[in-house]
Amino acid sequence: MRFTSETTSDGVSERLFTLDDIPGVLWTPLGATGSRPLVLLCHGSGDQHKKCPGIVGRARRYVTAYGFAVAAIDVPGYGDRPKIEEDERLRTDIKARMAAGEHVGLRFARYSAVLAERALPEWQATLDALRELDSVGADGPVGYWGLSMGAGIGLPFVAAESRITATVFGLVGHDTLAEAAARITVPVEFLLQWDDELVPRDSGLALFDAFASRHKTLHANPGSHAYVPAFELEDIERFFIRHLVEGGGSTYTAKLSRDKRSAQSDGL
């Protein structure tokens, strides 16, 4: 992992890196040392990338409010990655069919599955490298967040990766992902849009049912694919606090518990 630039503001260090050909970004508290929770953020499709506004805003919030480390990478063909001709053709076809009023859920699921095959080893290599850093540490709990294409990529990754502690998925369906979901046993929060034009409701519900986790929660809201209510962001924060801090089992968690007991003994 080679860091290429660093900017700091409001107590947050933002460092761009490359790992082989993978461009990414790491956010940590300024001057951070020692193990802490790490959250991996995977962007969606369209024009999204590792530093799109939603990713950056979420990352900075987790760092400033909770002291987490947060990382994102560009999925193959997105952001600073070279465009892939076949992927561009598939994306153009999907957009054209959507404009014509066709249902494209299965095509989109298959496209995400192709990307997942490429992205899975990249996320694993990134996690390996991040946990060697003093500002992240090797024994902290790890969360994963990804919606839509980010979930299509994330399900196979989380199913294959024992170091993930808790995960947030959503806006994807049963097609091509049921086998991966059946191997996921960590806590899952799953977001579903009731009127999703890309993911049939029954398909999303079937995928939620396929998760093997005993601790899974379904959040269903009215609206189309892109219109997840803003209040869900707050609940996702509580989900990660619940599973990465309160139940994380790391030295970071132990320190927070000591700080909390100290504050209580001081009458705070």
N, C-alpha and C positions, 0 to 999 in steps of 0.2 A: 504494500500500500504506500503510495507516494502522495504526499500533500502538496498541492500546487498553489494554494492561496488561503489566507485567513482574514476574516473581518470580524470585528467585535462590536457589539452594541447592547446596552441594557443588561450587561452581565452574561451575554450569550456569545460563545465562540462558534463561528460558522466556518468550517474548513472544507474546501473542495479537494477531492482526491481522485486518483486513478488507481485501479487495481488490474494489472494487465491492460485490457482494453475497456474496462468497465469504469465509466465516470460516475462519481457519487459525491455525496455531501454528508458531513457529520456535524451535528449541533451538540454542544456540551456546555455546562456551566463554565464560565471563564475561570481558568486555573484549576479545573477539576482533576482530582486524583482519587484512585480507589474505585472498587467495584460499585456499580449502581445499576438500576434497571435500564435496559436498552429497548427501545421501540423501533422496529423496522417499518417504514412506510413505503407502500408500493402504489405508484400513481395509476390512473386509469388510462383509457384510450383517448382518441381525438388528438387534441393539441397538448395534452398533459405531459409532464416530465418531472424530474426530481426536485425542481425548484418552482413548480407552479404555486400560485398563491395559497391554495388550500393546504398543500404539503408544508410550506414554510410557516404558515400561521399555526398549524397544529404542532409542528416541531418546536417552535419558540415557546408556545404555551406549556408544553410538557417540560421544557428545560427550566423556564423561569418559575413556574408554579410548583414543580415537584422534584427538580434536580435530576431529571432523567437525562440519558444520552439518547439521541435520535439520529437515525441514518436513513437515507434514501439513495437509490441508484436509478439510472436511466435504463428502462427495459430495452432490449434489442430493437433497433429501428426508431427509437424515440429520443427526444432531447438532443444531446450531443453525440448520439450514436449515428453511424452511417445508415441511410435509408436502405431498406431491403426491397428489391423490385417486386418479388412475389407478394410480400406483405402489403405493399402499396396497392397492388392490383386487388387483393382481397378486401382491403379497406375501402377502396373506391367502389367495388361491387356492392359491398354492404350498404354504403351510403346511398347509392343509386336505388337499390331495392327498397330502402326505408323511404326515400322520397316518393317512390311509386306506391307506397302503402302496403308493401309486402311485409310479412312477418319474418324477421331475420335472426330470431333467437338462436336457432341451431347453428347457423353459419357463424354467428358471433362466438358461440361456445367453442366451436371447432377452431376458430382463429385464435382464441385465447389458449386453447390446449397446445397449439403449435408454439406459441410464444413461451408457454410454461416449460416446455422441454428445453428451450435454450436458457431461460432465466433461472431455473432451479439450481443448476451448479454454480451460477454466478452469485446467487444469494447465499449459498453455502460457503463459497470462498470469501465473500464479503464478511459474513458472520465470523468466520475463522480469524480474519485479519483484525476486525474490530475488537474482538475479545483479547487480543494481544496488547492493546493500547492501555496505558496507565489511566487515561481519562474515562475508560469504559470498564475494564477489568474482566476477569475470566469467569467469575462465579455469580454474577448478578442474573436475575430473572430476565427473560427476553419476551417481548410482546411483538405481535405482527398485526398490522392494519392494512386492509386492502378491500376496496369495493369494485364491483363490475370487473373489468379486466384484471385489476389488482387482486381480486378474490380468485379469479380463474387461474392466475399464476400462483397465488398463495396457498391454495388448497393442496396441490401436490407437494409444494415445498414444506409446509407444516406437517403433512403426513409422513414425510421422509426425514424430518429433522427433530431429534429428541430434545434439543436444547430450547425449544419454544415452550413458554410457560402458559400463555394465554393469547387468544387471537380474536380479532374482529373481522368478520366477513360480511358480504351482502351484495345484493343486486346481481346474483347469478342463480342458475337453475341446476336441476338434477342431471341434465344431459352431460355426459363425459366426466362428471365430477363425483358421482356417487361412490365409486371405489375408494377414492382418496378420502372422502368424508368419513367413510366407515372405518378408517384407520386413525382418525383424529380423536383423541381422548382428553385433551386439555380443555379448559373452559373456553366456550365459544359464545360470542354475542353476534347475532345474525340479523341484518337489516333487510327488510323486504318492502318494496313499494307495491301497494295493492293494485295499481293501474299501470304497472310497468309494461311499456310497449316492446321491450326487448326480451324480457323474461316472463313467461306465462306464470300466473300466480301458483297454479298447481305444481309447476316445476320447481319453483322456489321453496314451497312448502315441503315437497318431497326431499329436496336436498337438506333442509333443516332436520327432517326426520332421520336422514341417513347418518348424521354425525353420531359417533359412538360416545361422545362425552356425556357424563352424568350431570355436568354443569353447563347447560346450554340455554340461552335465552333468545326468544324471537321477538323482534321489534318490527311490527307491521304498521305502515302509515299509508293513507290515501295519497295518490299522486303518481306521476310518471317517473321514468327511470332516473332522471337527473335531480329530482326535487325532494331529496332527503331533508326533513325538517332540521333547522339549525339546533333545536334543543337536543337532538340526538348526539351532537358533539359533546355536550356536557355529560350525558349518560355514559358515553364511551370513556371519558376521563375517569368517571367513578368506577367503571369496569376495570380499567387498568390499575387504578389505585388499589382496588379490592384484591386483585390477583398478583400484581407485581410488587406491591408494598406490604399490604397487610398479611398476605399469604405467600410472599415471595421467597422466604427462607434464605435470604442472602445476608451478607455482612451489612449491606446498606439498610435492609429491613431491621436488623438488630439495632443499628445505630438510631434509626428513627424511633424504635420502641424505647430505647434508653432515654432519648431526648424527651419523649412524651411522658415517661415516668418522672423524669426530673422536673418537667414543667408542672405536673400534677402535685409533686411534693412541695413545690414553691408556691402552690396556691394559684397557679395560672390557669 
